[in-house]
Amino acid sequence: MTNDFPHGTVRGYRRHLKEKTVTCDDCLAARRTDRAAKERAREAAGKPPRQRRTTRDARDA
Ligand SMILES: [Zn+2]
């Protein structure tokens, strides 16, 4: 077990992925919060929300 694991942060979430460990609730929550904040920032900037599926039309817009 490592003591410097940044649980509860997006860095921690990424580290889970990198080390192929199960993402803990703290890291999942941090990542969700981070994404929500970024989505809100995008909306505030007048940009459409990011979509999971790649839409061909969106690239030229
Ligand atoms: Zn974690």
N, CA, C, O and the ligand as a Tripos MOL2 file, in Angstrom:
@<TRIPOS>MOLECULE
protein
  245   243    62     0     0
PROTEIN
NO_CHARGES

@<TRIPOS>ATOM
      1 N           0.8270   -1.1960    0.0000 N.3       1 MET1
      2 CA          0.0000    0.0000    0.0000 C.3       1 MET1
      3 C           0.8670    1.2540    0.0000 C.2       1 MET1
      4 O           1.8620    1.3480    0.7190 O.2       1 MET1
      5 N           0.4610    2.2110   -0.8260 N.am      2 THR2
      6 CA          1.2400    3.4390   -0.9010 C.3       2 THR2
      7 C           0.5490    4.5470   -0.1220 C.2       2 THR2
      8 O          -0.6770    4.6650   -0.1420 O.2       2 THR2
      9 N           1.3320    5.3440    0.5510 N.am      3 ASN3
     10 CA          0.7760    6.4110    1.3730 C.3       3 ASN3
     11 C           0.4910    7.6800    0.5830 C.2       3 ASN3
     12 O          -0.2960    8.5250    1.0100 O.2       3 ASN3
     13 N           1.1360    7.8080   -0.5700 N.am      4 ASP4
     14 CA          0.9930    9.0630   -1.3020 C.3       4 ASP4
     15 C          -0.0810    8.9840   -2.3820 C.2       4 ASP4
     16 O          -0.1570    9.8460   -3.2580 O.2       4 ASP4
     17 N          -0.8940    7.9610   -2.3130 N.am      5 PHE5
     18 CA         -1.9530    7.8340   -3.3160 C.3       5 PHE5
     19 C          -2.9650    8.9580   -3.1170 C.2       5 PHE5
     20 O          -3.5800    9.0600   -2.0550 O.2       5 PHE5
     21 N          -3.1400    9.8040   -4.1380 N.am      6 PRO6
     22 CA         -4.0100   10.9880   -3.9760 C.3       6 PRO6
     23 C          -5.4990   10.6660   -4.1160 C.2       6 PRO6
     24 O          -6.1570   11.1330   -5.0460 O.2       6 PRO6
     25 N          -6.0170    9.8760   -3.1960 N.am      7 HIS7
     26 CA         -7.4340    9.5360   -3.2660 C.3       7 HIS7
     27 C          -8.2960   10.7780   -3.1430 C.2       7 HIS7
     28 O          -7.9360   11.7360   -2.4580 O.2       7 HIS7
     29 N          -9.4250   10.7510   -3.8070 N.am      8 GLY8
     30 CA        -10.3520   11.8700   -3.7190 C.3       8 GLY8
     31 C         -10.0020   13.0000   -4.6700 C.2       8 GLY8
     32 O         -10.5440   14.1010   -4.5610 O.2       8 GLY8
     33 N          -9.0930   12.7300   -5.6080 N.am      9 THR9
     34 CA         -8.7240   13.7420   -6.5920 C.3       9 THR9
     35 C          -8.7560   13.1200   -7.9760 C.2       9 THR9
     36 O          -8.7740   11.8980   -8.1250 O.2       9 THR9
     37 N          -8.7610   13.9790   -8.9860 N.am     10 VAL10
     38 CA         -8.7340   13.4650  -10.3510 C.3      10 VAL10
     39 C          -7.4220   12.7420  -10.6070 C.2      10 VAL10
     40 O          -7.3730   11.7660  -11.3540 O.2      10 VAL10
     41 N          -6.3750   13.2250   -9.9890 N.am     11 ARG11
     42 CA         -5.0750   12.5520  -10.1310 C.3      11 ARG11
     43 C          -5.1690   11.1300   -9.5910 C.2      11 ARG11
     44 O          -4.6200   10.1860  -10.1590 O.2      11 ARG11
     45 N          -5.8800   11.0110   -8.4830 N.am     12 GLY12
     46 CA         -6.0660    9.6940   -7.9070 C.3      12 GLY12
     47 C          -6.8480    8.7940   -8.8420 C.2      12 GLY12
     48 O          -6.5360    7.6140   -9.0020 O.2      12 GLY12
     49 N          -7.8580    9.3630   -9.4490 N.am     13 TYR13
     50 CA         -8.6670    8.5940  -10.3990 C.3      13 TYR13
     51 C          -7.7940    8.0810  -11.5340 C.2      13 TYR13
     52 O          -7.8740    6.9130  -11.9120 O.2      13 TYR13
     53 N          -6.9560    8.9670  -12.0760 N.am     14 ARG14
     54 CA         -6.0810    8.5760  -13.1830 C.3      14 ARG14
     55 C          -5.0910    7.5010  -12.7420 C.2      14 ARG14
     56 O          -4.7420    6.5920  -13.4950 O.2      14 ARG14
     57 N          -4.6600    7.6390  -11.5100 N.am     15 ARG15
     58 CA         -3.6850    6.6800  -10.9990 C.3      15 ARG15
     59 C          -4.3220    5.2920  -10.8580 C.2      15 ARG15
     60 O          -3.6760    4.2690  -11.0880 O.2      15 ARG15
     61 N          -5.5730    5.2850  -10.4820 N.am     16 HIS16
     62 CA         -6.2760    4.0140  -10.4360 C.3      16 HIS16
     63 C          -6.2390    3.3600  -11.8100 C.2      16 HIS16
     64 O          -5.9550    2.1690  -11.9380 O.2      16 HIS16
     65 N          -6.5260    4.1500  -12.8270 N.am     17 LEU17
     66 CA         -6.5410    3.6150  -14.1850 C.3      17 LEU17
     67 C          -5.1590    3.1130  -14.5660 C.2      17 LEU17
     68 O          -5.0100    2.0360  -15.1430 O.2      17 LEU17
     69 N          -4.1500    3.9130  -14.2320 N.am     18 LYS18
     70 CA         -2.7770    3.5940  -14.6130 C.3      18 LYS18
     71 C          -2.3120    2.3100  -13.9320 C.2      18 LYS18
     72 O          -1.6430    1.4730  -14.5370 O.2      18 LYS18
     73 N          -2.6740    2.1790  -12.6870 N.am     19 GLU19
     74 CA         -2.2390    0.9970  -11.9360 C.3      19 GLU19
     75 C          -3.2280   -0.1500  -12.0390 C.2      19 GLU19
     76 O          -3.0410   -1.2190  -11.4590 O.2      19 GLU19
     77 N          -4.2990    0.1080  -12.8050 N.am     20 LYS20
     78 CA         -5.3160   -0.9160  -13.0140 C.3      20 LYS20
     79 C          -5.9020   -1.4460  -11.7010 C.2      20 LYS20
     80 O          -6.1410   -2.6410  -11.5300 O.2      20 LYS20
     81 N          -6.1200   -0.5010  -10.7870 N.am     21 THR21
     82 CA         -6.7700   -0.8530   -9.5330 C.3      21 THR21
     83 C          -8.2170   -0.3820   -9.5910 C.2      21 THR21
     84 O          -8.5620    0.4720  -10.4090 O.2      21 THR21
     85 N          -9.0410   -0.9200   -8.7510 N.am     22 VAL22
     86 CA        -10.4420   -0.5300   -8.7220 C.3      22 VAL22
     87 C         -10.5710    0.8980   -8.2220 C.2      22 VAL22
     88 O         -10.0610    1.2460   -7.1570 O.2      22 VAL22
     89 N         -11.2580    1.7170   -9.0020 N.am     23 THR23
     90 CA        -11.4350    3.1090   -8.6060 C.3      23 THR23
     91 C         -12.3190    3.1970   -7.3710 C.2      23 THR23
     92 O         -13.4360    2.6790   -7.3540 O.2      23 THR23
     93 N         -11.8100    3.8540   -6.3450 N.am     24 CYS24
     94 CA        -12.5730    3.9640   -5.1060 C.3      24 CYS24
     95 C         -13.6100    5.0780   -5.2220 C.2      24 CYS24
     96 O         -13.5590    5.9030   -6.1340 O.2      24 CYS24
     97 N         -14.5350    5.0840   -4.2970 N.am     25 ASP25
     98 CA        -15.6360    6.0440   -4.3520 C.3      25 ASP25
     99 C         -15.1340    7.4840   -4.2950 C.2      25 ASP25
    100 O         -15.6640    8.3570   -4.9830 O.2      25 ASP25
    101 N         -14.1210    7.7290   -3.4830 N.am     26 ASP26
    102 CA        -13.5990    9.0910   -3.3460 C.3      26 ASP26
    103 C         -13.0800    9.6110   -4.6810 C.2      26 ASP26
    104 O         -13.3560   10.7460   -5.0730 O.2      26 ASP26
    105 N         -12.3350    8.7720   -5.3630 N.am     27 CYS27
    106 CA        -11.7540    9.1800   -6.6350 C.3      27 CYS27
    107 C         -12.8400    9.3200   -7.7030 C.2      27 CYS27
    108 O         -12.7910   10.2360   -8.5230 O.2      27 CYS27
    109 N         -13.8120    8.4190   -7.6940 N.am     28 LEU28
    110 CA        -14.9160    8.5170   -8.6350 C.3      28 LEU28
    111 C         -15.6690    9.8240   -8.4390 C.2      28 LEU28
    112 O         -16.0080   10.5080   -9.4050 O.2      28 LEU28
    113 N         -15.9260   10.1650   -7.1830 N.am     29 ALA29
    114 CA        -16.6590   11.3970   -6.8830 C.3      29 ALA29
    115 C         -15.8730   12.6110   -7.3430 C.2      29 ALA29
    116 O         -16.4420   13.5500   -7.9000 O.2      29 ALA29
    117 N         -14.5670   12.5950   -7.1130 N.am     30 ALA30
    118 CA        -13.7210   13.7160   -7.5120 C.3      30 ALA30
    119 C         -13.7470   13.8810   -9.0230 C.2      30 ALA30
    120 O         -13.8180   14.9980   -9.5360 O.2      30 ALA30
    121 N         -13.6890   12.7850   -9.7100 N.am     31 ARG31
    122 CA        -13.6910   12.8330  -11.1620 C.3      31 ARG31
    123 C         -15.0430   13.3400  -11.6750 C.2      31 ARG31
    124 O         -15.1100   14.1140  -12.6290 O.2      31 ARG31
    125 N         -16.1220   12.8850  -11.0190 N.am     32 ARG32
    126 CA        -17.4480   13.3140  -11.4410 C.3      32 ARG32
    127 C         -17.5950   14.8230  -11.2250 C.2      32 ARG32
    128 O         -18.1290   15.5330  -12.0780 O.2      32 ARG32
    129 N         -17.1210   15.2950  -10.0870 N.am     33 THR33
    130 CA        -17.1940   16.7230   -9.7840 C.3      33 THR33
    131 C         -16.3900   17.5190  -10.7990 C.2      33 THR33
    132 O         -16.8270   18.5690  -11.2700 O.2      33 THR33
    133 N         -15.2140   17.0090  -11.1280 N.am     34 ASP34
    134 CA        -14.3430   17.6960  -12.0630 C.3      34 ASP34
    135 C         -14.9950   17.7890  -13.4400 C.2      34 ASP34
    136 O         -14.9680   18.8380  -14.0840 O.2      34 ASP34
    137 N         -15.5690   16.6960  -13.8720 N.am     35 ARG35
    138 CA        -16.2220   16.6880  -15.1800 C.3      35 ARG35
    139 C         -17.4040   17.6330  -15.2060 C.2      35 ARG35
    140 O         -17.6100   18.3550  -16.1820 O.2      35 ARG35
    141 N         -18.1880   17.6310  -14.1270 N.am     36 ALA36
    142 CA        -19.3570   18.5070  -14.0540 C.3      36 ALA36
    143 C         -18.9280   19.9600  -14.1300 C.2      36 ALA36
    144 O         -19.5720   20.7740  -14.7940 O.2      36 ALA36
    145 N         -17.8380   20.2830  -13.4480 N.am     37 ALA37
    146 CA        -17.3400   21.6520  -13.4610 C.3      37 ALA37
    147 C         -16.8890   22.0360  -14.8600 C.2      37 ALA37
    148 O         -17.1230   23.1570  -15.3100 O.2      37 ALA37
    149 N         -16.2460   21.1060  -15.5400 N.am     38 LYS38
    150 CA        -15.7690   21.4010  -16.8880 C.3      38 LYS38
    151 C         -16.9390   21.5510  -17.8570 C.2      38 LYS38
    152 O         -16.9210   22.4100  -18.7390 O.2      38 LYS38
    153 N         -17.9530   20.7060  -17.6840 N.am     39 GLU39
    154 CA        -19.1410   20.8260  -18.5260 C.3      39 GLU39
    155 C         -19.7860   22.1850  -18.3360 C.2      39 GLU39
    156 O         -20.2140   22.8250  -19.2960 O.2      39 GLU39
    157 N         -19.8500   22.6200  -17.0720 N.am     40 ARG40
    158 CA        -20.4580   23.9150  -16.7830 C.3      40 ARG40
    159 C         -19.6410   25.0370  -17.4100 C.2      40 ARG40
    160 O         -20.1960   26.0080  -17.9220 O.2      40 ARG40
    161 N         -18.3190   24.8960  -17.3660 N.am     41 ALA41
    162 CA        -17.4520   25.9150  -17.9490 C.3      41 ALA41
    163 C         -17.6560   25.9770  -19.4570 C.2      41 ALA41
    164 O         -17.6740   27.0540  -20.0530 O.2      41 ALA41
    165 N         -17.8090   24.8020  -20.0640 N.am     42 ARG42
    166 CA        -18.0370   24.7550  -21.5050 C.3      42 ARG42
    167 C         -19.3530   25.4470  -21.8520 C.2      42 ARG42
    168 O         -19.4380   26.2220  -22.8040 O.2      42 ARG42
    169 N         -20.3660   25.1460  -21.0580 N.am     43 GLU43
    170 CA        -21.6680   25.7570  -21.3020 C.3      43 GLU43
    171 C         -21.5840   27.2730  -21.1640 C.2      43 GLU43
    172 O         -22.1540   28.0170  -21.9620 O.2      43 GLU43
    173 N         -20.8630   27.7140  -20.1380 N.am     44 ALA44
    174 CA        -20.7240   29.1440  -19.9010 C.3      44 ALA44
    175 C         -20.0050   29.8050  -21.0650 C.2      44 ALA44
    176 O         -20.2400   30.9750  -21.3700 O.2      44 ALA44
    177 N         -19.1300   29.0510  -21.7110 N.am     45 ALA45
    178 CA        -18.3750   29.5910  -22.8340 C.3      45 ALA45
    179 C         -19.1610   29.4760  -24.1400 C.2      45 ALA45
    180 O         -18.6780   29.8580  -25.2060 O.2      45 ALA45
    181 N         -20.3850   28.9420  -24.0360 N.am     46 GLY46
    182 CA        -21.2260   28.8470  -25.2180 C.3      46 GLY46
    183 C         -20.9230   27.6580  -26.0950 C.2      46 GLY46
    184 O         -21.3420   27.6060  -27.2510 O.2      46 GLY46
    185 N         -20.1880   26.6950  -25.5460 N.am     47 LYS47
    186 CA        -19.8680   25.5040  -26.3290 C.3      47 LYS47
    187 C         -20.8260   24.3730  -25.9850 C.2      47 LYS47
    188 O         -21.3040   24.2890  -24.8540 O.2      47 LYS47
    189 N         -21.1040   23.5250  -26.9250 N.am     48 PRO48
    190 CA        -22.0180   22.4200  -26.6610 C.3      48 PRO48
    191 C         -21.3780   21.4070  -25.7250 C.2      48 PRO48
    192 O         -20.1560   21.2640  -25.6990 O.2      48 PRO48
    193 N         -22.1950   20.7090  -24.9640 N.am     49 PRO49
    194 CA        -21.6480   19.6860  -24.0610 C.3      49 PRO49
    195 C         -20.9680   18.5900  -24.8450 C.2      49 PRO49
    196 O         -21.3840   18.2290  -25.9460 O.2      49 PRO49
    197 N         -19.9300   18.0770  -24.2590 N.am     50 ARG50
    198 CA        -19.1750   17.0130  -24.9010 C.3      50 ARG50
    199 C         -20.0220   15.7410  -24.9770 C.2      50 ARG50
    200 O         -20.7190   15.3920  -24.0240 O.2      50 ARG50
    201 N         -19.9570   15.0820  -26.0730 N.am     51 GLN51
    202 CA        -20.7690   13.8810  -26.2410 C.3      51 GLN51
    203 C         -19.8900   12.6480  -26.2810 C.2      51 GLN51
    204 O         -18.7280   12.6900  -26.6860 O.2      51 GLN51
    205 N         -20.4770   11.5640  -25.8520 N.am     52 ARG52
    206 CA        -19.6880   10.3320  -25.8030 C.3      52 ARG52
    207 C         -19.4790    9.7670  -27.1870 C.2      52 ARG52
    208 O         -18.3890    9.3140  -27.5380 O.2      52 ARG52
    209 N         -20.5480    9.8020  -27.9720 N.am     53 ARG53
    210 CA        -20.4090    9.2760  -29.3170 C.3      53 ARG53
    211 C         -19.7560   10.3240  -30.2010 C.2      53 ARG53
    212 O         -20.0090   11.5170  -30.0360 O.2      53 ARG53
    213 N         -18.9470    9.9080  -31.1050 N.am     54 THR54
    214 CA        -18.3300   10.8480  -32.0220 C.3      54 THR54
    215 C         -19.3040   11.1230  -33.1530 C.2      54 THR54
    216 O         -19.7470   10.2200  -33.8630 O.2      54 THR54
    217 N         -19.6160   12.3850  -33.2920 N.am     55 THR55
    218 CA        -20.5030   12.7620  -34.3840 C.3      55 THR55
    219 C         -19.6760   13.4270  -35.4730 C.2      55 THR55
    220 O         -18.9150   14.3600  -35.2180 O.2      55 THR55
    221 N         -19.8360   12.9410  -36.6600 N.am     56 ARG56
    222 CA        -19.0280   13.4580  -37.7600 C.3      56 ARG56
    223 C         -19.2830   14.9340  -37.9970 C.2      56 ARG56
    224 O         -18.3690   15.6880  -38.3320 O.2      56 ARG56
    225 N         -20.5400   15.3430  -37.8210 N.am     57 ASP57
    226 CA        -20.8910   16.7340  -38.1080 C.3      57 ASP57
    227 C         -20.2590   17.6970  -37.1140 C.2      57 ASP57
    228 O         -19.9200   18.8290  -37.4580 O.2      57 ASP57
    229 N         -20.1020   17.2360  -35.8790 N.am     58 ALA58
    230 CA        -19.6300   18.1300  -34.8370 C.3      58 ALA58
    231 C         -18.2060   18.6060  -35.0900 C.2      58 ALA58
    232 O         -17.8270   19.6780  -34.6170 O.2      58 ALA58
    233 N         -17.4170   17.8440  -35.8160 N.am     59 ARG59
    234 CA        -16.0190   18.2100  -36.0140 C.3      59 ARG59
    235 C         -15.8660   19.4490  -36.8650 C.2      59 ARG59
    236 O         -14.9410   20.2360  -36.6680 O.2      59 ARG59
    237 N         -16.7780   19.6270  -37.8200 N.am     60 ASP60
    238 CA        -16.6530   20.7810  -38.7080 C.3      60 ASP60
    239 C         -17.3370   22.0170  -38.1510 C.2      60 ASP60
    240 O         -17.1480   23.1220  -38.6600 O.2      60 ASP60
    241 N         -18.1180   21.8330  -37.1260 N.am     61 ALA61
    242 CA        -18.9030   22.9580  -36.6090 C.3      61 ALA61
    243 C         -18.0230   24.0190  -35.9840 C.2      61 ALA61
    244 O         -18.5260   25.0330  -35.5000 O.2      61 ALA61
    245 ZN         -8.9000    6.2980   -4.9060 Zn       62 ZN62
@<TRIPOS>BOND
     1     1     2 1
     2     2     3 1
     3     3     4 2
     4     3     5 am
     5     5     6 1
     6     6     7 1
     7     7     8 2
     8     7     9 am
     9     9    10 1
    10    10    11 1
    11    11    12 2
    12    11    13 am
    13    13    14 1
    14    14    15 1
    15    15    16 2
    16    15    17 am
    17    17    18 1
    18    18    19 1
    19    19    20 2
    20    19    21 am
    21    21    22 1
    22    22    23 1
    23    23    24 2
    24    23    25 am
    25    25    26 1
    26    26    27 1
    27    27    28 2
    28    27    29 am
    29    29    30 1
    30    30    31 1
    31    31    32 2
    32    31    33 am
    33    33    34 1
    34    34    35 1
    35    35    36 2
    36    35    37 am
    37    37    38 1
    38    38    39 1
    39    39    40 2
    40    39    41 am
    41    41    42 1
    42    42    43 1
    43    43    44 2
    44    43    45 am
    45    45    46 1
    46    46    47 1
    47    47    48 2
    48    47    49 am
    49    49    50 1
    50    50    51 1
    51    51    52 2
    52    51    53 am
    53    53    54 1
    54    54    55 1
    55    55    56 2
    56    55    57 am
    57    57    58 1
    58    58    59 1
    59    59    60 2
    60    59    61 am
    61    61    62 1
    62    62    63 1
    63    63    64 2
    64    63    65 am
    65    65    66 1
    66    66    67 1
    67    67    68 2
    68    67    69 am
    69    69    70 1
    70    70    71 1
    71    71    72 2
    72    71    73 am
    73    73    74 1
    74    74    75 1
    75    75    76 2
    76    75    77 am
    77    77    78 1
    78    78    79 1
    79    79    80 2
    80    79    81 am
    81    81    82 1
    82    82    83 1
    83    83    84 2
    84    83    85 am
    85    85    86 1
    86    86    87 1
    87    87    88 2
    88    87    89 am
    89    89    90 1
    90    90    91 1
    91    91    92 2
    92    91    93 am
    93    93    94 1
    94    94    95 1
    95    95    96 2
    96    95    97 am
    97    97    98 1
    98    98    99 1
    99    99   100 2
   100    99   101 am
   101   101   102 1
   102   102   103 1
   103   103   104 2
   104   103   105 am
   105   105   106 1
   106   106   107 1
   107   107   108 2
   108   107   109 am
   109   109   110 1
   110   110   111 1
   111   111   112 2
   112   111   113 am
   113   113   114 1
   114   114   115 1
   115   115   116 2
   116   115   117 am
   117   117   118 1
   118   118   119 1
   119   119   120 2
   120   119   121 am
   121   121   122 1
   122   122   123 1
   123   123   124 2
   124   123   125 am
   125   125   126 1
   126   126   127 1
   127   127   128 2
   128   127   129 am
   129   129   130 1
   130   130   131 1
   131   131   132 2
   132   131   133 am
   133   133   134 1
   134   134   135 1
   135   135   136 2
   136   135   137 am
   137   137   138 1
   138   138   139 1
   139   139   140 2
   140   139   141 am
   141   141   142 1
   142   142   143 1
   143   143   144 2
   144   143   145 am
   145   145   146 1
   146   146   147 1
   147   147   148 2
   148   147   149 am
   149   149   150 1
   150   150   151 1
   151   151   152 2
   152   151   153 am
   153   153   154 1
   154   154   155 1
   155   155   156 2
   156   155   157 am
   157   157   158 1
   158   158   159 1
   159   159   160 2
   160   159   161 am
   161   161   162 1
   162   162   163 1
   163   163   164 2
   164   163   165 am
   165   165   166 1
   166   166   167 1
   167   167   168 2
   168   167   169 am
   169   169   170 1
   170   170   171 1
   171   171   172 2
   172   171   173 am
   173   173   174 1
   174   174   175 1
   175   175   176 2
   176   175   177 am
   177   177   178 1
   178   178   179 1
   179   179   180 2
   180   179   181 am
   181   181   182 1
   182   182   183 1
   183   183   184 2
   184   183   185 am
   185   185   186 1
   186   186   187 1
   187   187   188 2
   188   187   189 am
   189   189   190 1
   190   190   191 1
   191   191   192 2
   192   191   193 am
   193   193   194 1
   194   194   195 1
   195   195   196 2
   196   195   197 am
   197   197   198 1
   198   198   199 1
   199   199   200 2
   200   199   201 am
   201   201   202 1
   202   202   203 1
   203   203   204 2
   204   203   205 am
   205   205   206 1
   206   206   207 1
   207   207   208 2
   208   207   209 am
   209   209   210 1
   210   210   211 1
   211   211   212 2
   212   211   213 am
   213   213   214 1
   214   214   215 1
   215   215   216 2
   216   215   217 am
   217   217   218 1
   218   218   219 1
   219   219   220 2
   220   219   221 am
   221   221   222 1
   222   222   223 1
   223   223   224 2
   224   223   225 am
   225   225   226 1
   226   226   227 1
   227   227   228 2
   228   227   229 am
   229   229   230 1
   230   230   231 1
   231   231   232 2
   232   231   233 am
   233   233   234 1
   234   234   235 1
   235   235   236 2
   236   235   237 am
   237   237   238 1
   238   238   239 1
   239   239   240 2
   240   239   241 am
   241   241   242 1
   242   242   243 1
   243   243   244 2
@<TRIPOS>SUBSTRUCTURE
     1 MET1         2 RESIDUE 1 A MET
     2 THR2         6 RESIDUE 1 A THR
     3 ASN3        10 RESIDUE 1 A ASN
     4 ASP4        14 RESIDUE 1 A ASP
     5 PHE5        18 RESIDUE 1 A PHE
     6 PRO6        22 RESIDUE 1 A PRO
     7 HIS7        26 RESIDUE 1 A HIS
     8 GLY8        30 RESIDUE 1 A GLY
     9 THR9        34 RESIDUE 1 A THR
    10 VAL10       38 RESIDUE 1 A VAL
    11 ARG11       42 RESIDUE 1 A ARG
    12 GLY12       46 RESIDUE 1 A GLY
    13 TYR13       50 RESIDUE 1 A TYR
    14 ARG14       54 RESIDUE 1 A ARG
    15 ARG15       58 RESIDUE 1 A ARG
    16 HIS16       62 RESIDUE 1 A HIS
    17 LEU17       66 RESIDUE 1 A LEU
    18 LYS18       70 RESIDUE 1 A LYS
    19 GLU19       74 RESIDUE 1 A GLU
    20 LYS20       78 RESIDUE 1 A LYS
    21 THR21       82 RESIDUE 1 A THR
    22 VAL22       86 RESIDUE 1 A VAL
    23 THR23       90 RESIDUE 1 A THR
    24 CYS24       94 RESIDUE 1 A CYS
    25 ASP25       98 RESIDUE 1 A ASP
    26 ASP26      102 RESIDUE 1 A ASP
    27 CYS27      106 RESIDUE 1 A CYS
    28 LEU28      110 RESIDUE 1 A LEU
    29 ALA29      114 RESIDUE 1 A ALA
    30 ALA30      118 RESIDUE 1 A ALA
    31 ARG31      122 RESIDUE 1 A ARG
    32 ARG32      126 RESIDUE 1 A ARG
    33 THR33      130 RESIDUE 1 A THR
    34 ASP34      134 RESIDUE 1 A ASP
    35 ARG35      138 RESIDUE 1 A ARG
    36 ALA36      142 RESIDUE 1 A ALA
    37 ALA37      146 RESIDUE 1 A ALA
    38 LYS38      150 RESIDUE 1 A LYS
    39 GLU39      154 RESIDUE 1 A GLU
    40 ARG40      158 RESIDUE 1 A ARG
    41 ALA41      162 RESIDUE 1 A ALA
    42 ARG42      166 RESIDUE 1 A ARG
    43 GLU43      170 RESIDUE 1 A GLU
    44 ALA44      174 RESIDUE 1 A ALA
    45 ALA45      178 RESIDUE 1 A ALA
    46 GLY46      182 RESIDUE 1 A GLY
    47 LYS47      186 RESIDUE 1 A LYS
    48 PRO48      190 RESIDUE 1 A PRO
    49 PRO49      194 RESIDUE 1 A PRO
    50 ARG50      198 RESIDUE 1 A ARG
    51 GLN51      202 RESIDUE 1 A GLN
    52 ARG52      206 RESIDUE 1 A ARG
    53 ARG53      210 RESIDUE 1 A ARG
    54 THR54      214 RESIDUE 1 A THR
    55 THR55      218 RESIDUE 1 A THR
    56 ARG56      222 RESIDUE 1 A ARG
    57 ASP57      226 RESIDUE 1 A ASP
    58 ALA58      230 RESIDUE 1 A ALA
    59 ARG59      234 RESIDUE 1 A ARG
    60 ASP60      238 RESIDUE 1 A ASP
    61 ALA61      242 RESIDUE 1 A ALA
    62 ZN62       245 GROUP 0 **** ****
